[in-house]
Amino acid sequence: MRLTSITLAALVAVTLTHPSPTMAIEEPAHTVVERDGRIELRDYAPTIVAETVVDGDLSGASNRGFRTIAAYIFGANRSVRASGSEKIEMTAPVGIEAASEKIAMTAPVSAERQGSDALSGEGRWTIRFTMPASYTLATLPRPDDAAVVLREVPGGRHAVLVFSGFTGEDKVRTNTAELLAWMGTKGMRPAGPPQLARYDPPWQLPFMRRNEIVVPVAR
């Protein structure tokens, strides 16, 4: 199966979060500890996520999960600070992670496959958005949909390889192998599965796209 970008059903939500090249989109807070060409070692701060679990292949599950969480941040919620609903600004990137049963820290929007280390195929996926840093669990609006869960995830050290262009399986596999090999030369052990993070909407020119392979590092 080929990794695909978010399909048309989710593009309206993505458009609202990428209105112009000059508007800043919040990304997870982190500090760069080391830089080696396309590879960075980063320490990420703790985050809060909204997530849901869906079944199917990567493309279909991503679309369904994205719509569910996007509905929450665009108003399918109950504000705890005022009457009515509340719109939550979306952050970047969109992440895809094949995971074990343990849910590891991911990027703001993540498709995490349960019980596998492959970024493709049929399975169960956890789709998550990272909430803006201005919120706490106490101040986030409550989801209308019981399938949306809010929770805190710890910070941690991650090895990151940055690349541009498309994110097909072969390219993802090659870049993942490169990052894991680099970690091996540094004596680092993965603390969880690799994650693919995409920062741009599907219509962005390939050479201008920012993608990352992200691997948590055991401490």
N, C-alpha and C positions, 0 to 999 in steps of 0.2 A: 504494500500500500504506500502511496506517495503522500508525504506530509503536505497539507494544503493550508492556505490562509483562510481566515474567517470568511464564510460565504455571505451572499447577499442579505440573508435574513438578519445578520448582525451588523451590517455595514452602517446603518443609520446611527447606531450607538457609537461606533468607532468614529464616524464623521464628526460627531459632536465633541469628541475628545481630541481631534486633530484639525481644528478649524483653520489654522494657518501655520506656515513654517516658523513664524516669529513668536507664536504663543507658547510659553513654557508649559510643559506637562511634568507634574511631580513624579520623581522616581524614588525608589527606596534609598534611604539615607545610608551612606557607607563611606569608609575611608580606604583609600588605596594604600596597601602595605608594601607592595612590590610590583614593578612593571617590567616585563621582558617581551619586547616586540608586541605581538597581538594579545599577549596573555597578561592578566592582572590578578593579583591576590588581594581580595577585598574583605574587610570586616564590616558586616551589615548590622544595623541597629535592629532591635525587636520591632515587630510590626503587628497590626491587627488585620485579619482577612475576613472576607465574606465568601463562603464557599458552598458548593452543592455537589452531589455525586450523581452521575448519569451513566447509563450503559450504552454500548455500541462501539462502532469504530471511531477513530480519532476525529474525523471530519464531522460526522453526525453528532457525536457526543459533545464536541466543542461548541457546535452551533446551539444545541439545546441548553447546555450549561451556561453559555455566554448570554443567551436571551434571558434565562432565569435570573442571573446575577445583575445583568444590565437593567432589567425591570426594577430590581430593588434599588439600585443607585439612582435611577431616573424618576423615582417617586412611588414605587409600590412598597411603601413603608409608613410607619407612624413615628413622627418626630417626638423625641423626649424633651425638647426644648421649646416647642411651640405647638399649637394645634395644627392638625393636618399632616401632610407629608413633607418630605425634605429631599431636595436633590443633592447628591453627593458627587463631587468632582472625581472623574476617573484618573488613574495614574498609569504609568507605563513601566515595564513592557508587558506584552502578552506572552505568557510562558507555557510550555508544554513539557510535562515531566512524566516519565514512566517510573512507577514507584513500587516499593514493597507495601505490605499492609500498613507500615508506619508512615504517617504523613509528615514529610519533611518540609522545611521552609522553602518557599518558592517566590517567584516574582509576583507582581500584583494580580495578574490574571493567569491562572495556571490550569492546564489540563494534565492531571496526574493519573496515570494508569495504576490500578490496584493489582498487586501480585505479579508484576512483570517488570523486566528491565528494558523492554523494547518500546520505542516511540512510534508504534504502529500496531495495527491489528484490532480485533474485537476485545472488549474488556470493560472494566469499570473504571471510570475516570473522575477525579475530583477537580472541578473547575473553580478557581478562586481569583478574586480581585483583592489586591492590597488596598486598604483604606488610607485616605490622606492622613498625614501625621498629626493634623490638628484635632483628630478625634481620639477618644478613649472608648472602651467598651461601654462605659456609662453614658456617653454622650451620643453614640451612634443611634440613628433611628432603628426601630424594631422592624424586621422584615414582615410583610404581609404573608409571604409564602413560607410555610413551615419547612420547606426543603432548603431554605437558605439559612446557614449557620454562621454566626459570628464567633471568632475566637482569636486569642493572642498566640503568636508564634515567637520563639526566641530568636535573638540575633545569632550571628556566627560567622566564621571565616569561610570564604568560598573562592575557589579558583575559577577564573573567567577567561574564555577565549572569544575575542571579538572578530566577526567576519561580516562581509556584505553579500549582496546577491540573493539568490533563491535559497530555500531551506528544504531541498529534497533529501530523501533518506541517505543517499550516497554521500552528499556533502556534509550532512549532519554526522554521519558515522565517521568520516575522515577527520573532521575537526574534533570530534569527541576523542578519538584515538590519540590525536596530537596532544590534546590537553591532558589526558590521563598519562601519557608518556612523560610529559613535562613534570607532572606531579611526582611520578616515580623517580625522576632524577633528583628531585628535591626531598625525597624521603617522606612524601605526604601520602596519606591513605584517604580514600573517599569515605565520607560519613553517610552517604546516601547516593541515589541514582543521579545521572546527569540530567540537566534540564535545558531545553531550548527556549530562549527568550527572544521575542520579536518586538521591536520598538515602533515599527511603522505600519500604516494601513496597507492593504494589498495593492492599491493603485500606485504606490510610491515606485519610482524608477528603481530597478534592481540594484544598480551600482550605488544608489543613495541610501539603500536600506541598511539598518544597523541590526544585526543579530548577535546573539551570544550563546555559547555553551557554558553552563554554570554547574559546578560540582562542589557540594559541601565538603569541607576538609575536616577530618577527625583531629581533635585537639588533645 
